[in-house]
Amino acid sequence: MAKQWKAWLAAGVLAVVAGQAQAADQQAQIKRGEYLAIAGDCGACHSEEGKAPFSGGHAIASPLGTIFSTNITPSKTAGIGNYSEAQFAAALRQGVRGDGSQLYPAMPYTAYAKLSDEDVAALYAYFMHGVQPVDEQPQKTALPFPFNLRFSMAAWNWLFLDKQPFQPDATQSDEWNRGAYLVQGLTHCSTCHTPRNFLMAEQSAKNLQGASLGTWFAPDITAATLQGKPHWTREMLADYLATGHASNGATAGGPMLEAIDKSFSRMTPEDRQAIATYLLPAEAATQASAAKPGLTPVQGDDTPQASLSNGAVLYRSNCAACHNLAGQGLNGLPALQNHPVLNKPTADNVAMAVLQGVWPEKGQGMIGFAASLSDAQIADITNYVMQDIGHNQVQISADRVKTLRAGGAASPLMWMARAGMALAGVVIVLVLWWWRRRGRSRR
């Protein structure tokens, strides 16, 4: 009997130890899923300011209309609490919801398709067990016809969705492959930095070569461009992803600043370095100059001159107090001279910074002038900064500023789709008419 009690006791101890090990493994998986959700920037779209995390309702502007993000908490009435892991994976990597309907590619499932099964499982564990359920249904997306017909996205996916998971390159280092996995998948860089065709699909032949987001412009981040002027190194890129600043003068704004605040800055230094290694596989010698300590004297002549352009006058009145008359920055505030944003093929980002300002979650910010300056005045300042400080002949018009202020130009895709459907309808009617007439002629 004593032996039997010992056996039972040993079995009990083993069961407790096994249970504790299993619980520890689950907590580690949940913690990993939390990190992956941060790297994937899930909160940027699925969390609205003033509301519970991941409860949805965030308005996402698209060329087809406003898309409202869904509740992805484990709520069984308003969220994804009833999703199996297979359904969660299908939504994440194929754009198919638990009820079988299609998601819009505003959710970057085209990039998340690269995720490994292990990472999908960790994300599922986090959202099911590491997030508080919120039983609140956000506003539903109601795009205009024909895009309100979600089943049409199945055809779009058939044409453009690559379901192949990430495949490491055996000829590259582990660090390069980690960076490739992050850039191509989890951090979905191509979603913004790759131009799209008329059906809003990424043009893979122009991967990461820069694209307009309607208002802000996501620049070319291919290695050839990053190694040009202004010069980037891996260290600069890693610093930029961590802080929004780089020693070559670059400062982040718009959607990139949001991604840095909410995602990249919270990733590990090793992952940021891996991204830099992937984007710059061939490291080049740095050309960055060290920052000068101490106060920066005002440079330039502030004596009123009758020959000053409208842009110069406006710049001196609104910008020079922080950026210096010559654009060299004052006392730690960003310099405009040699700033990478002035080397872009569009002036949209400069105009957007003037309109909206640049407000990081931490650190110094820049006010916006949308309420105090007209479209023509913002165009004048932008053109002065681009040409006189940046020595770039790219200019912007007041009409373009007006479009940017309104949120970007309307997409012709809706009218193209409607016209296409009308044409298809006409073709179907003609075919039916021909078939009926042919049938009659045989009688």
MOWOSUL-V98369 format. One record per run of one state. SS is the DSSP state (helix for helix, strand for strand, loop for the rest). FROM is the first residue (numbers start at 1). TO is the last residue. Records with the same first field share a line. If there is no record, write none. Layout:
SS->FROM-TO ; FROM-TO
This chain:
loop->1-1 ; 40-41 ; 47-58 ; 63-64 ; 69-84 ; 95-95 ; 97-101 ; 103-108 ; 113-116 ; 130-151 ; 161-173 ; 187-189 ; 194-195 ; 197-201 ; 203-203 ; 207-210 ; 213-216 ; 219-222 ; 227-233 ; 244-244 ; 246-250 ; 252-253 ; 263-263 ; 267-268 ; 280-309 ; 319-319 ; 324-339 ; 344-347 ; 357-357 ; 359-365 ; 367-374 ; 390-397 ; 406-412 ; 442-443
helix->2-39 ; 42-46 ; 85-94 ; 109-112 ; 117-129 ; 152-160 ; 174-186 ; 190-193 ; 204-206 ; 223-226 ; 234-243 ; 254-262 ; 264-266 ; 269-279 ; 310-318 ; 320-323 ; 340-343 ; 348-356 ; 375-389 ; 398-405 ; 413-441
strand->59-62 ; 65-68 ; 96-96 ; 102-102 ; 196-196 ; 202-202 ; 211-212 ; 217-218 ; 245-245 ; 251-251 ; 358-358 ; 366-366
